[in-house]
Amino acid sequence: MLLVVGVYVVAGNLAGGIGGGAKALAKGAVPAAYQTLVQKWGNLCPAINPALLAAQLYQESGFNPKAQSPAAAQGIAQFIPGTWATHGIDGDGDGDRDVWDPQDAIPSAASYDCKLASYVKDVPGDATKNMLAAYNAGAYAVIKYGGVPPYRETQNYVKTITTLQDSFAAPVGRVDPSKQAAGAISYAQKKLGTPYLWGGDGTAEDGGRFDCSGLTKAAYESVGISLPRVANDQYNAGPHPARDELLPGDLVFFSKDPTDSRAIHHVGIYVGGGYMIDAPRTGAVIRFDPIDNPDYFGATRVTEDGAKALPTRV
């Protein structure tokens, strides 16, 4: 469990971090109801930033304020009751501390990150990575080893969160193209004319048929990249190029709500010239479709690290 809570502390003078608002949130990556909270509290101290905080919340609950794990972790940031009872804060100043209220839980998550950063502020290296390592392995281990300790679990944990944050950050410059893009397009082209099947993954049981996210998942699986099953999770498999930066192989997404990636309802594979290959709907076949319609939400340039960083369930 990544996010428990801590005391509201602004850890000052944390050198070497990647936080402090260095990464602006990508369009719609955080549901509109939480965007202001994540932007504000993601700048609480230099060791965190809004995209990092968004990545933590997504990994823990998929931005679901009613989430509850088998271990009784609760809410959008998955706090265990004992920790919340001791350290939960009243983030919105309404006189209570409610684990189910994102207005309290999100500020508490950010403050805990900053508290950890303050414990390891004198350790050499990147303050953000040291903070994440302190959560996973404890502050003593980070201090003892002078940085991220040589534990595989901790190193993977730090890499996962710092990679996943890129899918919530607006790109600063042009995003490098995926090496696997051509292979994914080739796979999709071979499926042109295949009938749509809701929930279809292209298996023998499905008669080789796909739905939209089943097709994109299979296309990238054919080149060794495993994506989540549903479209709104596939959106987080890498950074987000602008419309005029699209390259063949980018995943393109469509939503009725332009402010919320969790409302994405369709995905296709961009092939250039304003067109994608997609499995559109029941009664249709896999085909070329234009991407420019009112539901166009955005795009993702799939990366191996980005896909690997995604939680298997949110």
Long-range contacts (C-beta under 8 A, 24 or more apart in sequence): 1-60, 1-69, 1-71, 1-73, 1-78, 1-80, 2-56, 2-59, 2-60, 2-78, 2-135, 2-161, 3-56, 3-57, 3-60, 3-77, 3-78, 3-79, 3-109, 3-112, 4-78, 4-79, 4-80, 4-83, 4-84, 4-87, 4-112, 5-77, 5-79, 5-83, 5-84, 5-87, 5-88, 5-89, 5-105, 5-108, 5-109, 5-111, 5-112, 6-87, 6-108, 6-111, 6-112, 6-113, 6-114, 6-115, 6-116, 7-87, 7-89, 7-111, 7-112, 7-115, 8-89, 8-107, 8-108, 8-111, 9-111, 9-114, 9-115, 9-118, 10-44, 10-45, 10-114, 11-45, 11-46, 11-47, 11-114, 11-115, 11-117, 11-118, 11-121, 12-45, 13-46, 13-121, 14-45, 14-46, 14-47, 14-117, 14-118, 14-121, 14-127, 15-46, 15-127, 16-124, 16-125, 16-126, 16-127, 17-46, 17-47, 17-48, 17-117, 17-126, 17-127, 17-128, 17-131, 18-49, 18-52, 18-126, 18-128, 18-162, 19-43, 19-45, 19-46, 19-47, 19-48, 19-49, 19-52, 19-127, 19-128, 20-45, 20-46, 20-49, 21-49, 21-50, 22-49, 23-49, 23-50, 23-51, 23-52, 23-165, 23-168, 23-169, 23-170, 24-50, 24-51, 24-169, 24-170, 25-50, 25-51, 25-54, 25-168, 25-169, 25-170, 26-51, 26-167, 26-168, 26-169, 26-170, 26-171, 26-239, 26-240, 26-298, 27-170, 27-240, 27-258, 27-298, 28-255, 28-257, 28-258, 28-259, 28-260, 28-261, 28-297, 28-298, 29-54, 29-167, 29-168, 29-169, 29-235, 29-236, 29-240, 29-261, 30-54, 30-57, 30-63, 30-168, 30-261, 31-63, 31-259, 31-260, 31-261, 31-262, 32-257, 32-259, 32-260, 33-102, 34-63, 34-76, 34-102, 34-106, 35-259, 37-91, 37-102, 37-103, 37-106, 37-107, 38-106, 41-91, 41-106, 41-107, 41-109, 41-110, 41-111, 42-110, 44-110, 44-111, 44-113, 44-114, 45-113, 45-114, 45-117, 45-118, 46-117, 46-127, 47-113, 47-114, 47-117, 47-127, 47-128, 47-130, 47-131, 48-110, 48-113, 48-114, 48-117, 48-128, 48-131, 49-128, 49-165, 49-169, 50-168, 51-165, 51-166, 51-168, 51-169, 52-128, 52-161, 52-162, 52-165, 53-106, 53-109, 53-110, 53-113, 54-165, 54-168, 55-161, 55-164, 55-165, 55-167, 55-168, 56-109, 56-113, 56-161, 57-106, 57-109, 58-164, 58-168, 58-236, 58-311, 58-314, 59-160, 59-161, 59-164, 59-311, 59-314, 61-314, 62-233, 62-262, 62-314, 63-262, 64-314, 65-100, 65-101, 65-102, 65-105, 66-100, 74-99, 74-100, 75-99, 75-100, 75-101, 75-102, 75-105, 76-102, 76-105, 76-106, 77-102, 77-105, 77-106, 77-108, 77-109, 79-105, 79-108, 84-108, 87-112, 123-147, 128-162, 129-158, 129-162, 132-157, 132-158, 132-161, 132-162, 133-157, 133-158, 159-305, 159-309, 160-308, 160-309, 161-309, 163-305, 163-306, 163-308, 163-309, 164-236, 164-306, 164-309, 164-310, 166-238, 166-239, 166-303, 166-306, 167-235, 167-236, 167-237, 167-238, 167-239, 167-240, 167-300, 167-306, 167-309, 168-236, 169-239, 170-240, 171-239, 171-240, 171-241, 171-242, 174-241, 174-245, 175-238, 175-239, 175-240, 175-241, 175-245, 175-301, 176-301, 177-247, 177-249, 177-301, 178-238, 178-249, 178-250, 178-301, 178-302, 178-303, 180-220, 180-223, 180-224, 180-225, 180-249, 180-302, 180-304, 181-247, 181-248, 181-249, 181-250, 181-302, 182-248, 182-249, 183-222, 183-223, 184-216, 184-219, 184-220, 184-222, 184-223, 184-225, 184-249, 184-269, 184-302, 185-219, 185-248, 185-249, 185-269, 185-271, 185-277, 187-218, 187-219, 187-222, 187-223, 188-215, 188-216, 188-219, 188-269, 188-277, 188-286, 189-277, 191-215, 191-277, 191-286, 192-277, 192-285, 192-286, 192-287, 192-288, 193-285, 193-286, 193-287, 194-279, 194-285, 194-286, 195-284, 195-285, 196-279, 196-280, 196-281, 196-282, 196-283, 196-284, 196-285, 196-286, 197-282, 198-282, 200-279, 210-279, 210-286, 211-279, 212-266, 212-267, 212-268, 212-278, 212-279, 212-280, 213-267, 214-279, 215-269, 215-277, 215-278, 215-279, 215-286, 216-251, 216-267, 216-268, 216-269, 219-269, 220-302, 220-307, 224-304, 225-302, 225-304, 225-307, 226-307, 226-308, 227-302, 227-307, 227-310, 228-310, 228-312, 231-264, 231-265, 231-266, 231-267, 232-261, 232-262, 232-263, 232-264, 233-310, 233-314, 234-267, 234-300, 235-261, 235-264, 235-267, 235-297, 235-298, 235-300, 236-261, 236-300, 236-306, 236-310, 237-300, 237-302, 237-303, 237-306, 237-307, 237-310, 238-300, 238-301, 238-302, 238-303, 238-306, 238-307, 239-300, 239-301, 239-303, 239-306, 240-298, 240-299, 240-300, 240-301, 241-299, 241-301, 243-296, 243-299, 246-270, 246-272, 246-299, 247-272, 247-301, 248-272, 249-301, 249-302, 250-299, 250-300, 250-301, 250-302, 251-299, 251-300, 251-302, 252-276, 252-291, 252-296, 252-298, 252-299, 253-296, 253-297, 253-298, 253-299, 253-300, 254-293, 254-295, 254-296, 254-297, 255-295, 255-297, 256-295, 258-297, 261-297, 261-298, 264-297, 265-295, 266-295, 270-299
